[in-house]
Structure formats: structure tokens, C-alpha cells
Amino acid sequence: MHFVTNLGLSPYPTIEQTGSDTAQALPAGAIATGNVKMQHCVLVVKDAAIRFALGATPVSSGLGAISDVGDVIELDSYAQINQFKWINSAAGVTGKLVIYPGG
């Protein structure tokens, strides 16, 4: 495993996204700037577990892969990044994702 931080090698800032009881994608402005699309990122789960899915797979508080606090999710294409959806794993328990861009 390797850990990616934004050391000036990416046009995207490291950001933190707060979870919700409604499924959400990664912020559009954080994954694409004009025609430049992020091709790699590392997500770190904070504060509470989350559920996530890629593509057309639905995600809800009872459906999707579970990721616990401290887990690292690595996405290695714009398609994966753009299709990533996530939600709090339990209603009212707010998780967070820290998004470390890799280019």
C-alpha cells in the first residue's frame, strides 16, 4: 500500500467531505477541473463507518460495502472516482472521508 498526499503534484486540493444519511458522490469540483479529470485518489474514513458502492450499484445505510474508521479506499481511474457513492453506515452517525488526490 502506498499513501498519497497532495505535495503540489496534483491540481486538486486535499479535502474532507462530511457524510450524510442520503447517498452522495464525491464533490464534482474536487474530481474535475475543466477538462482535467482526477485519475487517482486515496480516501480515508474518519469519525464513523461508511457504506460505499461503485457504478450502478445502489448504496444505502443497509446496502453497500462497509468501510470502518481508518480504512483506506484507493480509486485508480476517473471512472471509479466519478462512480463512487457513499453514505453513513448508520442513520445519524456521521462519517467523513478525506480525499487525497493523486493526479
C-alpha positions as CSV (number, residue, x, y, z in Angstrom):
1,M,0.0,0.0,0.0
2,H,1.2,3.5,-0.7
3,F,-0.1,6.7,0.8
4,V,-0.7,9.7,-1.4
5,T,-0.8,13.3,-0.2
6,N,-1.1,16.5,-2.2
7,L,2.5,17.7,-2.4
8,G,2.0,20.1,-5.3
9,L,1.9,17.2,-7.8
10,S,-1.9,17.5,-8.4
11,P,-4.1,20.4,-9.4
12,Y,-6.7,19.2,-6.8
13,P,-6.6,20.1,-3.1
14,T,-6.9,17.5,-0.3
15,I,-10.5,17.9,1.0
16,E,-12.7,16.5,3.7
17,Q,-16.3,15.5,2.9
18,T,-18.9,15.1,5.6
19,G,-21.2,12.1,5.4
20,S,-24.9,12.1,5.1
21,D,-27.9,9.8,5.6
22,T,-28.5,10.2,1.9
23,A,-26.2,8.7,-0.7
24,Q,-23.7,11.1,-2.2
25,A,-20.9,11.2,-4.7
26,L,-17.5,12.8,-4.3
27,P,-17.8,16.6,-5.0
28,A,-17.8,17.3,-8.7
29,G,-15.4,20.3,-8.3
30,A,-13.0,18.2,-6.4
31,I,-12.6,15.5,-9.1
32,A,-12.6,17.5,-12.3
33,T,-11.4,21.0,-13.2
34,G,-12.4,21.9,-16.7
35,N,-11.2,19.1,-19.0
36,V,-8.7,17.8,-16.4
37,K,-10.1,14.8,-14.6
38,M,-8.6,13.2,-11.5
39,Q,-7.2,9.8,-12.3
40,H,-6.2,8.5,-8.9
41,C,-7.2,9.2,-5.3
42,V,-7.0,7.7,-1.8
43,L,-9.9,8.1,0.5
44,V,-9.5,7.7,4.3
45,V,-12.6,7.1,6.5
46,K,-12.9,9.3,9.7
47,D,-15.2,9.5,12.7
48,A,-17.6,6.7,11.8
49,A,-18.1,3.8,9.4
50,I,-19.5,4.3,6.0
51,R,-21.0,2.2,3.2
52,F,-19.9,2.7,-0.4
53,A,-20.5,1.4,-3.9
54,L,-19.3,2.0,-7.5
55,G,-21.3,2.3,-10.7
56,A,-25.0,1.5,-10.8
57,T,-24.9,-0.5,-7.5
58,P,-27.2,1.4,-5.1
59,V,-25.9,2.4,-1.7
60,S,-28.0,2.9,1.5
61,S,-27.5,2.5,5.2
62,G,-28.2,-1.2,4.7
63,L,-26.6,-1.9,1.3
64,G,-23.0,-1.4,0.1
65,A,-19.5,-2.4,1.2
66,I,-18.7,-1.3,4.8
67,S,-15.6,0.7,5.5
68,D,-14.6,1.4,9.1
69,V,-12.7,4.3,10.6
70,G,-9.1,4.3,9.5
71,D,-9.8,2.3,6.4
72,V,-8.2,3.4,3.1
73,I,-10.0,3.1,-0.2
74,E,-7.9,3.6,-3.3
75,L,-9.6,4.6,-6.6
76,D,-7.4,4.4,-9.7
77,S,-9.4,5.8,-12.6
78,Y,-11.6,8.7,-13.3
79,A,-14.5,6.3,-13.9
80,Q,-14.1,4.8,-10.4
81,I,-13.8,8.2,-8.8
82,N,-16.8,9.5,-10.7
83,Q,-19.0,6.5,-9.9
84,F,-18.1,6.3,-6.2
85,K,-21.1,6.8,-3.9
86,W,-21.2,6.7,-0.2
87,I,-23.5,7.1,2.9
88,N,-23.2,6.9,6.7
89,S,-23.4,3.3,7.7
90,A,-26.0,4.1,10.4
91,A,-28.6,6.9,10.4
92,G,-27.5,9.9,12.4
93,V,-23.9,8.7,12.9
94,T,-21.8,11.0,10.7
95,G,-18.7,9.6,9.0
96,K,-16.2,11.7,7.0
97,L,-14.0,11.0,4.0
98,V,-10.6,12.7,3.5
99,I,-9.9,12.8,-0.2
100,Y,-6.2,12.7,-1.1
101,P,-5.8,13.4,-4.8
102,G,-3.1,11.6,-6.8
103,G,-3.4,13.4,-10.2
